[in-house]
Amino acid sequence: MKDWWRVSWRRVGIALLVVFAALWLAAWIGEAVVRQTEPWQIARDLGRDDPRLSLLPIVLPDTRLATVDGLRIERFGYSFQVPWKVIDRQKDLKGLSVLERFRFKCLHIRMRQRSSSTRLA
């Protein structure tokens, strides 16, 4: 009769590795599921807190486009309008432009950097 009390450490190591890999895989899949369903959970909770949100979607009474009566900003080859008419502070740096309206309300415009790996030959 063989020594039944002897332990095969190789089998124990493989078993532990399989158990930890399965636990890691389950945790990874669980986190992915939570990240995918979290926006719906938040929307459902907000809908329960505010009954007016259950009225959406509704047909809009006016579908005309509004005209923007603000300032036109042109930076780094892009042009768009903002609803305000005055910029309090403006700072242009290399590859970055910061426009500030009121306190702590900033608009950051960054120039897209091209990496060496995306250059065309």
Buried (B, 14 or more C-beta within 10 A) or exposed (E): EEEEEEEEEEEEEEEEEEEEEEEEEEEEEEEEEEEEEEEEEEEEEEEEEEEEEEEEEEEEEEEEEEEEEEBEBEBEEEEEEBEBEEEEEEEEEEEEBBBBBEEEEEBEBEBEEEEEEEEEE
